[in-house]
Amino acid sequence: MNEAKYKRVLLKLSGESLMGAQQYGIDPARLNDYAADIKTAAGMGIQIAIVIGGGNIFRGLSGATKGFDRVKGDQMGMLATVINSLALSSALTAAGVKARVLTATRMEPIGEYYNKWRAIELMEQGEVVILSGGTGNPYFTTDTGSSLRGIEVEADVMLKGTRVDGIYTADPEKDPAATKFEKITYDEIYRRGLKVMDLTATTMCMENNLPIVVFDMDTPGNLLKVLRGEPIGTYVSNE
Ligand code: UDP
């Protein structure tokens, strides 16, 4: 029985979350938790595309402040997302889930070169696709990469897994009076100047009508709750 609210999803995972309790790199326990949740989701018959960040390894902007050429720094950041994608695909395979890494720029045999139709074909065959390398272009983020890919592969929703459990009126770590939105429109995000994703990513979702659910991915089981349509996290859409 398919109890899922969505047929095809784009799951965005942050690179930073992959660090777990560490200061840097990849925490195998966190990776395995993610793999277990994704396995259950795949078992529900949901088509899953994943975009994962690279901030646990390298960020182009912070490289630029240390004297790196911005474009080269961004390229390093995009390669960091490939490293994370390989780690996640490895954990998924170990958990018995068919997973494949596609890359935004050519780098066979590390991953297959991405195109929309190949990604959809693989998902329809029951494979989890991990869309690595961001957009392939500097000056973008993996949030923009996931908006772009989510729109391209015609996902029903982008699930943005973060460390916080939704969108708040203010930063809940700084302002104890901050309250959480169950639902919010893109317009209101702009009006209130809320920092959910970078503006490029937010605008792409708004213009192309891709809803987002922002939720806490670091609590095991939450992904499944979102997929079943349980009211956790914050739902962002045009209405
Ligand atoms: N990046 C890029 N183009 C893209 C996606 C990512 O240049 O389309 C680079 C950028 O330098 C960014 C880094 O990759 O800082 C890591 O991605 P991001 O910071 O979005 O990862 P996260 O913060 O989600 O871990």
Residues whose N, C-alpha, C, O or C-beta is under 5 A from the ligand:
A	BS01	UDP	L13 S14 G15 E16 G53 G54 G55 N56 F58 R59 G60 L61 G73 D74 Q75 G77 M78 G133 G134 T135 G136 N137 P138 Y139 F140 T141 T142 D143 G145
